[in-house]
Amino acid sequence: MDLNTAYAFGKTVDMPYGEAEQKVREELAKEGFGVLTEIDVKKKFSEKLQKEFRNYIILGACNPPLAYEALSREVDLGTLLPCNVVVYTRDDGKTAVMAMDPVAALSMIGNPEMVEFAKKVEEKMRRVLSAL
């Protein structure tokens, strides 16, 4: 992954924005994730603020078996779900794909069992991004 923050990891992909978005959806499905929510940030900023913004979509992804397992262990974890993946056009015109780092997010809970669980989710997200 060539893009990393304290809370997310991702990469620059060699494909146009629309193609990258579609490929992300396909790869998420291969790992058992469905897209529960999606926010077209560019469109919303235009509608609500009359402001221009880059292509930017937030995909709220959920793997039902993993979500069930997590919520069964830690019911308030829903405040950190779903696993968000963003696709956006960078300033240089290239496309970036970023995923929330589940280990970073679930580490704040203070439950070591959840960190181990988060590692399973992270492996799946890294496979999604690696396939792009």
NORFEN-V545709 format. One record per pair of residues at least 4 apart in sequence whose ideal C-beta (glycine too) atoms are under 8 Angstrom apart, sorted by the first residue. I is the first residue (numbers start at 1). J is the second residue. Records with the same first field share a line. If there is no record, write none. Layout:
# NORFEN-V545709
I->J, J
This chain:
# NORFEN-V545709
1->9, 10, 11, 126, 129
2->10, 11, 12
3->8, 9, 10, 11, 12, 96, 98
4->8, 9, 10
5->9, 98, 101
6->101, 104
7->100, 101, 104, 105
8->98, 99, 100, 101, 104
9->98, 99, 101, 125, 126, 129
10->86, 96, 97, 98, 99, 129
11->96, 97, 129, 132
12->90, 94, 95, 96
13->20, 23, 94, 95, 96, 97, 132
14->94
15->19, 20, 23, 95, 132
16->20, 95
17->21, 55, 87, 88, 89, 95
18->22
19->23
20->24, 87, 95, 97, 132
21->25, 57, 59, 87
22->26
23->27, 131, 132
24->28, 59, 85, 87, 97, 128, 132
25->29, 35, 59
26->30
27->31, 127, 128, 129, 131, 132
28->33, 34, 35, 59, 61, 85, 128
29->33, 34
30->128, 131
31->63, 124, 125, 127, 128
32->63, 64, 65, 66, 124
33->61, 62, 63, 83, 124, 128
34->61, 62, 63, 64
35->59, 60, 61, 62
36->60, 61, 62, 82
37->58, 59, 60, 82
38->57, 58, 59, 60
39->44, 57, 58, 60
40->44, 56, 57
41->45, 53, 56, 57, 58, 88
42->46, 52, 53, 54, 55, 56, 57
43->47
44->48
45->49, 51, 52, 53
46->50, 51, 52, 53
54->88, 89, 90, 91
55->87, 88, 89
56->86, 87, 88, 89
57->86, 87, 88
58->84, 85, 86
59->84, 85, 86, 87
60->82, 83, 84
61->82, 83, 84, 85
62->67, 81, 82, 83
63->67, 83, 121, 124
64->68
65->69
66->70, 117, 120, 121, 124
67->71, 81, 82
68->72
69->73, 117
70->74, 77, 81, 114, 117
71->75, 77, 78, 81
73->77, 111, 113, 114, 117
74->109, 111, 114
77->81, 106, 109, 114
80->105, 106
83->99, 100, 102, 121, 125
84->99, 100
85->97, 98, 99, 100, 125, 128
86->96, 97, 98, 99
87->95, 96, 97
88->95, 96, 98
89->93, 94, 95, 96
90->94, 95, 96
97->129, 132
99->125, 128, 129
100->104, 105, 125
101->105, 122
102->106, 118, 119, 121, 122, 125
103->107, 115, 118, 119, 122
104->108
105->118
106->111, 114, 115, 117, 118
107->115, 118
109->114
111->115
112->116
113->117
114->118
115->119
116->120
117->121
118->122
119->123
120->124
121->125
122->126
123->127
124->128
125->129
126->130
127->131
128->132
